Amino acid sequence: MDLFAELDQKLEVVLSQFERYKQTIAELKDNLAAKDQALLAKDRALKEAEAALEQITREKEMVRQRIDKILNRLKILDLGEAT
């Protein structure tokens, strides 16, 4: 086999590997982009859940304050009846 044929054969092997590497890189980039999108979606869902939890906590505090106010008014009534 002459040197040019051998060089041509080796070049074909290198080019074939290069194309496989390019394809693998493209697939990895696609996978990374998909995972980034999934992570962003989870982040949005987490922020929405945190906002909902904050709202519930505020509402719970308002209800607690109203109940305390009602209980205090009832105490005043009980004190008035006790005398």
N, C-alpha and C positions, 0 to 999 in steps of 0.2 A: 504494500500500500504506500502510495507516495505521501509526502508531507502535507500537500494541499488537501488531499482527501481526508487525512487524519485530522487536520486542522478544521476542515469543514464539518466533520462528524462531531468534534468536540464543541464547536460553535453551536451546532444544532442542540446538543445536550444543554449547554448553558442557556440558550434562548428559551428552550422548553422549560427549564427550571425557573427562569425569570418570569415567564408567563404564569406559571403556577403560583409563584410568590405574589405576583400582582393580583391574581384572583383571590388568593388567601387574604391579602391585605384589604381588598375591597369587601370581602365577606366580614372580616373583623370590624371594619369601619361601620358596616351596616348593623352588625350586632351591637356595637357600642352606641350607635344612634338610637336603636330601638330601646336599649336599656336606659339611656338618658331620658327618652320620652316617658318610659314607665316610671322612672324616678321622679320626674317632674309631676306626673299625674298623682303619684303617691304624696308628694309634697303639698300639692294643692288640696288633696283630700284631708291631709293632716291639718293644714291651716283652717279648712272649713270646720273640721271637728273641734279644733281649739276655739274657734269663734263661737260655735254652738255651745260648747262647755262654758265659756265665759258668760254667754247670755243666760244660760240656765243658772249659773252661780249668782248672777245679779238678781234674777227673778226669785231665786230661793231666799236671798238676803232680804228682798223687799217683803216677801211673804212672812219671814221670821219677824221683821220689824212690825208688820201689821198685827201679827199674833201677839207680840209683846205689848203693843199698845192696847189691844183689846183686853189682854189679861190684866194690865195695870188698871184699866177702867173698871174691870170686874172687882179688883181688890178694893178700889175706892168704894164701890157699892157694898161690898162685904163689910168694910170698916164702918160705913154709915149705918148698916143694919145692926152691927154689934153694939153700938152705943145706945 
